[in-house]
Amino acid sequence: QVRGLCGTYNWNQQDEFTTPAGDVETGIAAFANKYRASSDCAMLSPVPLEPCDAFTGHRELAEDACAILHGPAFQ
């Protein structure tokens, strides 16, 4: 049996966000916050982050890395 951040792997998408307490969250941030290892960890906000905005200067690195996946070796 699998559960937690990996989901339940039972082909039922309705219970994929089951928390350690057994309730089912509807949002990704609320679900992930239930699995925080420490109260010292920051809570995730319900608004998704824009990675390119949050990590300025890393866009070029990410684009170079993704170019490999879009290249002929993976076609």
N, CA, C and O atoms as a printed pandas DataFrame, in Angstrom:
     atom_number atom_name residue_name chain_id  residue_number  x_coord  y_coord  z_coord
0              1         N          GLN        A               1    0.837   -1.186    0.000
1              2        CA          GLN        A               1    0.000    0.000    0.000
2              3         C          GLN        A               1    0.873    1.238    0.000
3              4         O          GLN        A               1    1.866    1.318    0.724
4              5         N          VAL        A               2    0.499    2.181   -0.804
5              6        CA          VAL        A               2    1.226    3.433   -0.911
6              7         C          VAL        A               2    0.282    4.557   -0.498
7              8         O          VAL        A               2   -0.907    4.532   -0.815
8              9         N          ARG        A               3    0.821    5.532    0.205
9             10        CA          ARG        A               3    0.043    6.714    0.535
10            11         C          ARG        A               3    1.014    7.836    0.852
11            12         O          ARG        A               3    2.224    7.622    0.916
12            13         N          GLY        A               4    0.488    9.011    1.047
13            14        CA          GLY        A               4    1.351   10.145    1.336
14            15         C          GLY        A               4    1.541   11.002    0.116
15            16         O          GLY        A               4    0.655   11.107   -0.732
16            17         N          LEU        A               5    2.702   11.614    0.030
17            18        CA          LEU        A               5    2.969   12.519   -1.082
18            19         C          LEU        A               5    2.969   11.805   -2.427
19            20         O          LEU        A               5    2.813   12.451   -3.464
20            21         N          CYS        A               6    3.141   10.495   -2.431
21            22        CA          CYS        A               6    3.122    9.731   -3.678
22            23         C          CYS        A               6    1.710    9.365   -4.114
23            24         O          CYS        A               6    1.531    8.815   -5.200
24            25         N          GLY        A               7    0.711    9.654   -3.304
25            26        CA          GLY        A               7   -0.654    9.260   -3.629
26            27         C          GLY        A               7   -0.936    7.857   -3.136
27            28         O          GLY        A               7   -0.133    7.274   -2.407
28            29         N          THR        A               8   -2.082    7.311   -3.535
29            30        CA          THR        A               8   -2.485    5.991   -3.053
30            31         C          THR        A               8   -2.250    4.894   -4.082
31            32         O          THR        A               8   -2.240    3.711   -3.742
32            33         N          TYR        A               9   -2.066    5.278   -5.315
33            34        CA          TYR        A               9   -1.797    4.349   -6.415
34            35         C          TYR        A               9   -2.847    3.239   -6.487
35            36         O          TYR        A               9   -2.523    2.062   -6.641
36            37         N          ASN        A              10   -4.110    3.648   -6.373
37            38        CA          ASN        A              10   -5.205    2.678   -6.465
38            39         C          ASN        A              10   -6.151    3.008   -7.621
39            40         O          ASN        A              10   -7.262    2.484   -7.687
40            41         N          TRP        A              11   -5.710    3.867   -8.519
41            42        CA          TRP        A              11   -6.454    4.298   -9.700
42            43         C          TRP        A              11   -7.694    5.131   -9.358
43            44         O          TRP        A              11   -8.542    5.352  -10.221
44            45         N          ASN        A              12   -7.805    5.587   -8.127
45            46        CA          ASN        A              12   -8.905    6.452   -7.708
46            47         C          ASN        A              12   -8.342    7.843   -7.462
47            48         O          ASN        A              12   -7.723    8.089   -6.427
48            49         N          GLN        A              13   -8.550    8.748   -8.401
49            50        CA          GLN        A              13   -7.981   10.077   -8.274
50            51         C          GLN        A              13   -8.650   10.900   -7.186
51            52         O          GLN        A              13   -8.123   11.947   -6.809
52            53         N          GLN        A              14   -9.780   10.469   -6.674
53            54        CA          GLN        A              14  -10.494   11.221   -5.650
54            55         C          GLN        A              14   -9.797   11.175   -4.296
55            56         O          GLN        A              14  -10.076   12.013   -3.439
56            57         N          ASP        A              15   -8.901   10.223   -4.081
57            58        CA          ASP        A              15   -8.234   10.129   -2.774
58            59         C          ASP        A              15   -6.730   10.365   -2.839
59            60         O          ASP        A              15   -6.004   10.004   -1.913
60            61         N          GLU        A              16   -6.263   10.967   -3.924
61            62        CA          GLU        A              16   -4.821   11.191   -4.085
62            63         C          GLU        A              16   -4.249   12.163   -3.073
63            64         O          GLU        A              16   -3.076   12.050   -2.717
64            65         N          PHE        A              17   -5.040   13.114   -2.597
65            66        CA          PHE        A              17   -4.533   14.107   -1.649
66            67         C          PHE        A              17   -4.957   13.763   -0.222
67            68         O          PHE        A              17   -5.314   14.651    0.552
68            69         N          THR        A              18   -4.917   12.478    0.128
69            70        CA          THR        A              18   -5.250   12.068    1.488
70            71         C          THR        A              18   -4.102   12.441    2.423
71            72         O          THR        A              18   -2.945   12.117    2.159
72            73         N          THR        A              19   -4.432   13.122    3.512
73            74        CA          THR        A              19   -3.429   13.612    4.464
74            75         C          THR        A              19   -3.131   12.554    5.520
75            76         O          THR        A              19   -3.834   11.546    5.596
76            77         N          PRO        A              20   -2.102   12.768    6.333
77            78        CA          PRO        A              20   -1.807   11.811    7.410
78            79         C          PRO        A              20   -2.987   11.632    8.374
79            80         O          PRO        A              20   -3.120   10.581    9.001
80            81         N          ALA        A              21   -3.836   12.648    8.492
81            82        CA          ALA        A              21   -4.995   12.555    9.385
82            83         C          ALA        A              21   -6.154   11.796    8.737
83            84         O          ALA        A              21   -7.139   11.484    9.406
84            85         N          GLY        A              22   -6.043   11.498    7.445
85            86        CA          GLY        A              22   -7.074   10.744    6.754
86            87         C          GLY        A              22   -8.071   11.586    5.988
87            88         O          GLY        A              22   -8.923   11.034    5.290
88            89         N          ASP        A              23   -7.997   12.904    6.093
89            90        CA          ASP        A              23   -8.902   13.746    5.314
90            91         C          ASP        A              23   -8.313   13.978    3.929
91            92         O          ASP        A              23   -7.126   13.739    3.706
92            93         N          VAL        A              24   -9.132   14.436    3.011
93            94        CA          VAL        A              24   -8.684   14.654    1.640
94            95         C          VAL        A              24   -8.701   16.157    1.357
95            96         O          VAL        A              24   -9.740   16.810    1.460
96            97         N          GLU        A              25   -7.540   16.687    1.003
97            98        CA          GLU        A              25   -7.422   18.100    0.658
98            99         C          GLU        A              25   -7.739   18.290   -0.822
99           100         O          GLU        A              25   -7.565   17.372   -1.623
100          101         N          THR        A              26   -8.201   19.471   -1.177
101          102        CA          THR        A              26   -8.509   19.749   -2.574
102          103         C          THR        A              26   -7.426   20.555   -3.266
103          104         O          THR        A              26   -7.377   20.596   -4.495
104          105         N          GLY        A              27   -6.545   21.204   -2.486
105          106        CA          GLY        A              27   -5.491   22.018   -3.078
106          107         C          GLY        A              27   -4.112   21.461   -2.787
107          108         O          GLY        A              27   -3.886   20.821   -1.759
108          109         N          ILE        A              28   -3.209   21.710   -3.692
109          110        CA          ILE        A              28   -1.845   21.205   -3.566
110          111         C          ILE        A              28   -1.130   21.797   -2.357
111          112         O          ILE        A              28   -0.476   21.072   -1.607
112          113         N          ALA        A              29   -1.248   23.110   -2.162
113          114        CA          ALA        A              29   -0.550   23.767   -1.053
114          115         C          ALA        A              29   -1.057   23.249    0.293
115          116         O          ALA        A              29   -0.256   22.945    1.177
116          117         N          ALA        A              30   -2.370   23.146    0.456
117          118        CA          ALA        A              30   -2.934   22.648    1.714
118          119         C          ALA        A              30   -2.481   21.217    1.972
119          120         O          ALA        A              30   -2.170   20.854    3.106
120          121         N          PHE        A              31   -2.444   20.409    0.920
121          122        CA          PHE        A              31   -2.000   19.021    1.042
122          123         C          PHE        A              31   -0.531   18.948    1.457
123          124         O          PHE        A              31   -0.176   18.213    2.379
124          125         N          ALA        A              32    0.314   19.710    0.776
125          126        CA          ALA        A              32    1.746   19.687    1.081
126          127         C          ALA        A              32    2.020   20.212    2.481
127          128         O          ALA        A              32    2.916   19.712    3.161
128          129         N          ASN        A              33    1.267   21.205    2.922
129          130        CA          ASN        A              33    1.471   21.747    4.263
130          131         C          ASN        A              33    1.197   20.723    5.356
131          132         O          ASN        A              33    1.764   20.819    6.444
132          133         N          LYS        A              34    0.339   19.749    5.084
133          134        CA          LYS        A              34    0.057   18.705    6.076
134          135         C          LYS        A              34    1.260   17.778    6.280
135          136         O          LYS        A              34    1.338   17.077    7.289
136          137         N          TYR        A              35    2.185   17.774    5.335
137          138        CA          TYR        A              35    3.361   16.911    5.402
138          139         C          TYR        A              35    4.630   17.661    5.794
139          140         O          TYR        A              35    5.729   17.123    5.656
140          141         N          ARG        A              36    4.495   18.893    6.279
141          142        CA          ARG        A              36    5.690   19.632    6.711
142          143         C          ARG        A              36    6.363   18.860    7.840
143          144         O          ARG        A              36    5.703   18.411    8.777
144          145         N          ALA        A              37    7.662   18.712    7.744
145          146        CA          ALA        A              37    8.423   17.945    8.733
146          147         C          ALA        A              37    8.595   18.704   10.040
147          148         O          ALA        A              37    8.789   18.090   11.090
148          149         N          SER        A              38    8.527   20.012    9.993
149          150        CA          SER        A              38    8.760   20.821   11.173
150          151         C          SER        A              38    7.924   22.093   11.076
151          152         O          SER        A              38    7.694   22.613    9.985
152          153         N          SER        A              39    7.478   22.582   12.211
153          154        CA          SER        A              39    6.746   23.846   12.195
154          155         C          SER        A              39    7.681   25.009   11.847
155          156         O          SER        A              39    7.220   26.120   11.586
156          157         N          ASP        A              40    8.985   24.756   11.845
157          158        CA          ASP        A              40    9.943   25.777   11.428
158          159         C          ASP        A              40    9.910   25.993    9.913
159          160         O          ASP        A              40   10.338   27.040    9.427
160          161         N          CYS        A              41    9.406   25.012    9.170
161          162        CA          CYS        A              41    9.313   25.127    7.718
162          163         C          CYS        A              41    8.196   26.097    7.363
163          164         O          CYS        A              41    7.147   26.112    8.007
164          165         N          ALA        A              42    8.424   26.887    6.361
165          166        CA          ALA        A              42    7.416   27.860    5.929
166          167         C          ALA        A              42    6.219   27.151    5.320
167          168         O          ALA        A              42    6.361   26.135    4.639
168          169         N          MET        A              43    5.033   27.703    5.575
169          170        CA          MET        A              43    3.813   27.187    4.961
170          171         C          MET        A              43    3.807   27.604    3.489
171          172         O          MET        A              43    4.242   28.704    3.149
172          173         N          LEU        A              44    3.318   26.733    2.631
173          174        CA          LEU        A              44    3.165   27.076    1.227
174          175         C          LEU        A              44    1.926   27.930    1.056
175          176         O          LEU        A              44    0.922   27.719    1.737
176          177         N          SER        A              45    1.989   28.876    0.167
177          178        CA          SER        A              45    0.812   29.692   -0.107
178          179         C          SER        A              45   -0.032   28.981   -1.150
179          180         O          SER        A              45    0.495   28.191   -1.932
180          181         N          PRO        A              46   -1.330   29.246   -1.178
181          182        CA          PRO        A              46   -2.184   28.580   -2.162
182          183         C          PRO        A              46   -1.947   29.049   -3.589
183          184         O          PRO        A              46   -2.383   28.395   -4.537
184          185         N          VAL        A              47   -1.262   30.171   -3.751
185          186        CA          VAL        A              47   -0.981   30.676   -5.093
186          187         C          VAL        A              47    0.288   29.998   -5.598
187          188         O          VAL        A              47    1.323   30.074   -4.936
188          189         N          PRO        A              48    0.235   29.336   -6.752
189          190        CA          PRO        A              48    1.435   28.671   -7.262
190          191         C          PRO        A              48    2.552   29.666   -7.565
191          192         O          PRO        A              48    2.308   30.765   -8.063
192          193         N          LEU        A              49    3.750   29.268   -7.262
193          194        CA          LEU        A              49    4.915   30.101   -7.564
194          195         C          LEU        A              49    5.227   30.038   -9.047
195          196         O          LEU        A              49    5.001   29.023   -9.705
196          197         N          GLU        A              50    5.738   31.115   -9.548
197          198        CA          GLU        A              50    6.267   31.131  -10.901
198          199         C          GLU        A              50    7.776   30.923  -10.768
199          200         O          GLU        A              50    8.482   31.848  -10.367
200          201         N          PRO        A              51    8.282   29.746  -11.091
201          202        CA          PRO        A              51    9.697   29.453  -10.875
202          203         C          PRO        A              51   10.644   30.465  -11.499
203          204         O          PRO        A              51   11.676   30.792  -10.913
204          205         N          CYS        A              52   10.306   30.962  -12.674
205          206        CA          CYS        A              52   11.209   31.912  -13.327
206          207         C          CYS        A              52   11.232   33.243  -12.594
207          208         O          CYS        A              52   12.244   33.944  -12.621
208          209         N          ASP        A              53   10.129   33.605  -11.937
209          210        CA          ASP        A              53   10.102   34.838  -11.161
210          211         C          ASP        A              53   10.783   34.649   -9.811
211          212         O          ASP        A              53   11.473   35.547   -9.329
212          213         N          ALA        A              54   10.590   33.477   -9.199
213          214        CA          ALA        A              54   11.136   33.217   -7.873
214          215         C          ALA        A              54   12.648   33.009   -7.907
215          216         O          ALA        A              54   13.335   33.306   -6.930
216          217         N          PHE        A              55   13.165   32.507   -9.011
217          218        CA          PHE        A              55   14.590   32.190   -9.103
218          219         C          PHE        A              55   15.189   32.898  -10.312
219          220         O          PHE        A              55   15.594   32.261  -11.284
220          221         N          THR        A              56   15.238   34.206  -10.237
221          222        CA          THR        A              56   15.768   34.964  -11.359
222          223         C          THR        A              56   17.208   34.543  -11.641
223          224         O          THR        A              56   17.985   34.272  -10.725
224          225         N          GLY        A              57   17.532   34.497  -12.885
225          226        CA          GLY        A              57   18.878   34.087  -13.292
226          227         C          GLY        A              57   18.980   32.598  -13.573
227          228         O          GLY        A              57   19.977   32.151  -14.141
228          229         N          HIS        A              58   17.983   31.827  -13.193
229          230        CA          HIS        A              58   18.020   30.386  -13.426
230          231         C          HIS        A              58   17.248   29.989  -14.685
231          232         O          HIS        A              58   17.292   28.834  -15.107
232          233         N          ARG        A              59   16.546   30.944  -15.276
233          234        CA          ARG        A              59   15.750   30.635  -16.458
234          235         C          ARG        A              59   16.622   30.067  -17.579
235          236         O          ARG        A              59   16.271   29.057  -18.188
236          237         N          GLU        A              60   17.758   30.716  -17.850
237          238        CA          GLU        A              60   18.635   30.251  -18.921
238          239         C          GLU        A              60   19.151   28.847  -18.630
239          240         O          GLU        A              60   19.212   28.009  -19.530
240          241         N          LEU        A              61   19.518   28.589  -17.389
241          242        CA          LEU        A              61   19.991   27.260  -17.009
242          243         C          LEU        A              61   18.903   26.216  -17.241
243          244         O          LEU        A              61   19.178   25.139  -17.770
244          245         N          ALA        A              62   17.673   26.528  -16.850
245          246        CA          ALA        A              62   16.553   25.601  -17.032
246          247         C          ALA        A              62   16.266   25.373  -18.512
247          248         O          ALA        A              62   16.010   24.244  -18.932
248          249         N          GLU        A              63   16.308   26.431  -19.291
249          250        CA          GLU        A              63   16.054   26.291  -20.724
250          251         C          GLU        A              63   17.123   25.443  -21.395
251          252         O          GLU        A              63   16.812   24.647  -22.281
252          253         N          ASP        A              64   18.370   25.598  -20.988
253          254        CA          ASP        A              64   19.452   24.777  -21.540
254          255         C          ASP        A              64   19.262   23.308  -21.172
255          256         O          ASP        A              64   19.468   22.418  -21.998
256          257         N          ALA        A              65   18.868   23.066  -19.923
257          258        CA          ALA        A              65   18.663   21.679  -19.479
258          259         C          ALA        A              65   17.479   21.049  -20.202
259          260         O          ALA        A              65   17.542   19.884  -20.596
260          261         N          CYS        A              66   16.405   21.805  -20.378
261          262        CA          CYS        A              66   15.225   21.277  -21.060
262          263         C          CYS        A              66   15.458   21.078  -22.547
263          264         O          CYS        A              66   14.814   20.236  -23.173
264          265         N          ALA        A              67   16.379   21.851  -23.114
265          266        CA          ALA        A              67   16.669   21.721  -24.540
266          267         C          ALA        A              67   17.149   20.309  -24.861
267          268         O          ALA        A              67   16.894   19.800  -25.952
268          269         N          ILE        A              68   17.826   19.689  -23.938
269          270        CA          ILE        A              68   18.288   18.308  -24.143
270          271         C          ILE        A              68   17.095   17.377  -24.311
271          272         O          ILE        A              68   17.099   16.502  -25.177
272          273         N          LEU        A              69   16.063   17.570  -23.472
273          274        CA          LEU        A              69   14.873   16.719  -23.552
274          275         C          LEU        A              69   14.079   16.943  -24.823
275          276         O          LEU        A              69   13.407   16.034  -25.310
276          277         N          HIS        A              70   14.154   18.154  -25.363
277          278        CA          HIS        A              70   13.454   18.469  -26.594
278          279         C          HIS        A              70   14.299   18.193  -27.823
279          280         O          HIS        A              70   13.835   18.375  -28.949
280          281         N          GLY        A              71   15.522   17.760  -27.623
281          282        CA          GLY        A              71   16.445   17.521  -28.730
282          283         C          GLY        A              71   16.242   16.181  -29.407
283          284         O          GLY        A              71   15.357   15.416  -29.024
284          285         N          PRO        A              72   17.051   15.894  -30.403
285          286        CA          PRO        A              72   16.891   14.684  -31.215
286          287         C          PRO        A              72   17.086   13.382  -30.435
287          288         O          PRO        A              72   16.537   12.353  -30.829
288          289         N          ALA        A              73   17.838   13.397  -29.363
289          290        CA          ALA        A              73   18.074   12.166  -28.614
290          291         C          ALA        A              73   16.796   11.608  -27.999
291          292         O          ALA        A              73   16.712   10.408  -27.736
292          293         N          PHE        A              74   15.802   12.460  -27.767
293          294        CA          PHE        A              74   14.571   12.003  -27.136
294          295         C          PHE        A              74   13.358   12.073  -28.070
295          296         O          PHE        A              74   12.215   12.070  -27.611
296          297         N          GLN        A              75   13.607   12.134  -29.354
297          298        CA          GLN        A              75   12.491   12.233  -30.299
298          299         C          GLN        A              75   11.958   10.877  -30.681
299          300         O          GLN        A              75   11.017   10.783  -31.469
